[in-house]
Structure formats: C-alpha cells, structure tokens
Amino acid sequence: MTGEFQGTTPSVMTPGGAMGQPIVEIDNLALTYPGGVSALQGCSLAVQPGEFIILLGPSGCGKSTLLQILSGLLRPTAGEVRVAGRVNPPPGKDRGFVFQHAGLLPWFDVYTNIEIGLRAKGLSKREAREISERQIRLMGLDGFGTKFPHQLSGGMQQRVGVARAFAIDPPILLMDEPFGALDAQTRVLLQEEMIRLWEGSGKTVIFVTHSIEEAIFLGDRIFVMTSRPGRIREVVDVNLPRPRSEKTRYTPEYLALDAKLWAMIRGDAERAIGGGTPGSGGAVE
C-alpha cells in the first residue's frame, strides 16, 4: 500500500491482510512552536495492533516531535491523536518510550534502572526483581545487573533502556532513534535483537530512524515524511518475509526497496542540509 493519507484516517489492513481497528490514529495533526515555527502540518496515519511502523525522513522533519505527541509529552496545535480510542491522551502506562540516549539514572545499577517503572506500577520488590532478571537474560546482559551505567558500553546502556521499556509490558512502544548514536556493528546487532524481542510479543512499535537500511530491516510499513513542516508523504509496505536475518539485507527485494526509498527521500535530505549533495547510501543524515 502506498499513498498519502488526507483528512480522516481510514481503518487499514493488518499485517495478515484483515481489516481491523487501528490502535493508534493521527488525524490531520499539526504542531506550531512558539515563534511561529511549524514542525508538523496535516499529518494523518493509522497503525494496527502488533505492527512495526517506521517514521522515516530527513533531519528536522518532525519525526521526533510526532513521537512525543503520541507519547503525550507534547500537545498538538491542531488535529488529534487517538490511542485505543482515547483522544489526545496524557502520558500513560500503555506507551513505553525508548530515547536515542538510554537516559539511565547514573546513581542506580542496572537492576534498579529497569525496576523503577515496575515499582511505580505497584509491584513488590520481589516481583520487580523477577521481571528485571528476565529482561536482563533476554537482552544478553547476564552478570551485569549490579553494574552502574558508567561501567557499561553505549550498546549495553541502550540494551538496558530497551529492557526497561519492555519490562513494564506496554502494548505500544515508541522508539526515538534508539540505535542512532551507536557504532555500525553494534547497531546491526541490536536491530537483530530488537526483531527477536518484538516477534511474537504482540506489541505495536512506532520507530523513528534516519536510516533507510534500518527502516527496511525492522519495519512492516514505512511512513515517509517530507521536510519541515513534516507530513506523511507516502506509506510504503515492506513485503519481506519474517523472521528476518542478516541474509535479508542482501536479497534483491531489500536492495530494490533501499533504492526506491533513497530516490524518494533524497531531495528532501539535500534541502535539509542546505542544498549540498549527500553521499549515496542507506542514511539520510
């Protein structure tokens, strides 16, 4: 499915092909910052339960702003967000947020960083520890529960951030370039880890990235955004079979989609950096 949504967002097809009720809807959304800077304009989209959705676009197009509106951290100046039918909901336990930088509390160890949200939900110390230990195992961090953030590599810190979001078990995960600050090798490994954790979890993921390669490898659908003020320019299906692995990155279908998305976004990427000519490749920043 490709094309741009305008006005009221219709129900869309589930990954399996059946029509369903979206868990997240954005209808004609706009946000203008004080001083008159328009970050978003006329954005509409619909996300089905269990989908892995990508927001892809050039620097400054409003991807992170859109994610913060979905989280309830920002209020739109026009239009509305509906999460499970609730209009413009405040931040809540139904949405976990993973930031570009892990945002761990430096005075707490790994266990405690993961358990903060669980204790806030009212779980006992024993219950929270059982969940944090399980998440530590899932993220391959065995033996690091008592370590502090400064004792971890950047990739390990980001794993803790993802574990913290999964631990509270929200139906929706909002992820703002969580692997963007990592080296290329660690980024690839964490993409594969993310797929492993998500598949079969039933969670809906909305994931912001600048990387075309990352978007294709992770996503069910890619919402391509224009330069500021951001709007949904096109929605591109990723018709690659799951489960995905390193071999997926070298298939003709993957490479063709990479070329298609780069051609689609290149002009906006050039304008975002002031008219220069970015090098070819999978990233637009």
Buried (B, 14 or more C-beta within 10 A) or exposed (E): EEEBBEEEBEEBBBBEEEEBEBBBBBBBBBBBEEEEEBBBBBBBBBBBBBBBBBBBBBBBBBBBBBBBBBBBEBEBBBBEBBBBEEEBBEEEEBBBBBBBBBBBEEEBBBBBBBBBBBEEEEBEEEBBBEBBBBBBEBBEBEEBBEBBBEEBEBBBBBBBBBBBBBBBBBBBBBBBBBBBBBEEEBBBBBBBBBBEBBEEBEBBBBBBBBBBBBBBBBBBBBBBBBBBBBBBBBBBBBEBEEEBEEEBBEEEEBEEBBEBBBEBBBEBBBBBBEEEEBEEEBBBB
